[in-house]
């Protein structure tokens, strides 16, 4: 890079490992489930992760593509996509709806301290075998709310009911869009406002 300022910023980013406390809380919720169901789990920082041909493990990706570039590998198969807009001094994460159904919006921007949005997507991996669960929030608290949904039996039952999935029925690939209520830096509640069943 010729620009020394950009080079310095890139060096800083590549040499820094930052994990938001909200993502750490999601991992804390997942750990007991790993033990309970005897599913091996390892936590890997996004910059150190590798998705290799021939790999068979399932993965869970937390965060949007600005913080976790691996998410971009799945976007071409997703209807709900994360984007980041700068409107004058205001900056906000937004979920774009590529093909809105009746009653849906074309975009869902976060309204800080009021409401945010989170996408939970279950998809096949584009490299190697296995599946991926992708959790993308317009803000960190909404991402944490999505992580709570996949770790909580009652919340998962509500999600599966919305998708029309009966008990003991194989779960199809899907996307679900959640709207979260934001109170300071916490998302104490959510509602499922849209979903898609995806083709394999």
Secondary structure as UniProt FT lines:
FT   HELIX           4..14
FT   HELIX           21..36
FT   TURN            37..38
FT   HELIX           46..48
FT   TURN            53..54
FT   STRAND          59..62
FT   TURN            65..67
FT   HELIX           69..77
FT   STRAND          80..87
FT   TURN            88..89
FT   STRAND          90..97
FT   TURN            98..99
FT   TURN            102..103
FT   STRAND          107..109
FT   TURN            112..114
FT   STRAND          115..124
FT   STRAND          131..137
FT   HELIX           140..151
FT   HELIX           153..162
FT   TURN            163..164
FT   TURN            167..168
FT   STRAND          174..183
FT   TURN            184..185
FT   STRAND          186..197
//
